[in-house]
């Protein structure tokens, strides 16, 4: 069995988060979705659990970070092209997200990113195969 990764993120409004990420083209596993959580599918073995804050609190003894004020994690996803990086950022901004920096072109790697409505940073990167 392949190892799977589940990134867990607290959200203030689950429906708003589902609507936001749906506009970016992500799907959700309904088997793991209720009024307090949803399982967003990133890839065959990569998932993001979006959990309302009270549900998230039940998994940790530590205070929840306010991602609009502090960074608790950087989620980075690869894209097939520079155009796909830019298209995803444009879609995120149109859906209610925001950018937090300018695109970064390092020659072999191009990146840009966005913040979701809860302030979580999502980096997008395209790396040249050579």
Secondary structure as GFF3:
##gff-version 3
##sequence-region A 1 130
A	DSSP	beta_strand	5	11	.	.	.	ID=ss1
A	DSSP	alpha_helix	14	23	.	.	.	ID=ss2
A	DSSP	beta_strand	27	29	.	.	.	ID=ss3
A	DSSP	three_ten_helix	30	32	.	.	.	ID=ss4
A	DSSP	beta_strand	37	43	.	.	.	ID=ss5
A	DSSP	beta_strand	46	52	.	.	.	ID=ss6
A	DSSP	alpha_helix	53	57	.	.	.	ID=ss7
A	DSSP	beta_strand	74	78	.	.	.	ID=ss8
A	DSSP	alpha_helix	82	94	.	.	.	ID=ss9
A	DSSP	beta_strand	104	105	.	.	.	ID=ss10
A	DSSP	beta_strand	109	115	.	.	.	ID=ss11
A	DSSP	beta_strand	121	127	.	.	.	ID=ss12
###
